[in-house]
Amino acid sequence: MKERIQKVLARANVASRRRIEDMILERRIRLNGRPVTELGTLVDAEHDIIHVNGQAISICAEHDQEKIYILLNKPPQVVTTASDNFNRKTVLHLLPQYKTLRIFPVGRLDYDAQGALLLTNDGELSQKLLHPKFKCKKTYLVKVKGIPSEADIEKLRRGIYLEDGPTGKSEIEFHRATKNNTWVRVTLTSGKYRQIKRMFFRIENPVMRILRTDFAGIALGNLGIGEHRQLNKNEIMLLRNPSL
């Protein structure tokens, strides 16, 4: 069965599908010795040979790949990518035992944020979870400077306009307060870049810390910082069928 070359190379952990499209336009990918020039090029993972930047890439058909699903408690100062141009530690550095399975993070979590991050080699499920139609819920404990007013929090709940468009509705609850700062629990179904930081900056209560406690119904629980575990069958079923 033939698949789009972007999907095959993303599954091989070469880069994201969007980045692979850029690489095709830059004529950095060759299929069976010839440059790939069409974004919709189809390949047979069992028979075709692909080179990226002159290096042969080990590829496999999706049905031949062992599927794995991991929950990681991402530490701060770790990048949520497969590789980093600035040689910073990535989440894959924390999981060297899964290198041959070509796992990748589902979505992203800010460099300085901590918490629940899913990693998998199931590209179809990853695309589903990240699609806006799925409305994947993500819950965070957020420490902000000062004490936000109820009126400002209500504005954020209803949704505000940022530079790249409206945020949509958010679930926000006060968690606890100290003398100078406040912890709030925030649940989002959208995924704008650094959305939480920008939301609270808008109401003049800048974010000091972010901890994601739940992703798509999978809770962090008592998993320690930097620790990980494989999802159980019920959790995998929940991700595939959220209505269950």
Buried (B, 14 or more C-beta within 10 A) or exposed (E): EBBBBBBBBBBBBBBBBEEBBEBBEEEBBBBEEEEBEEEEBBBEBEEBEBBBEEEEBEBBBBEEBEBBBBBBBBBBEBBBBBEBEEEEEBBBEBBEEBEEBBBBBBBBBBBEBBBBBBBBBBBEBBBBBEEEEEEBBBBBBBBBBBEBEEEBBEBBBEBBEBEEEEBBBBEBEEEEEEEEBBBBBBBBBBEBEBBBBBBBBBBEBEBBBBBBBBBBEBEBEEBEEEEBEEBEEEBBEBBEEBEE
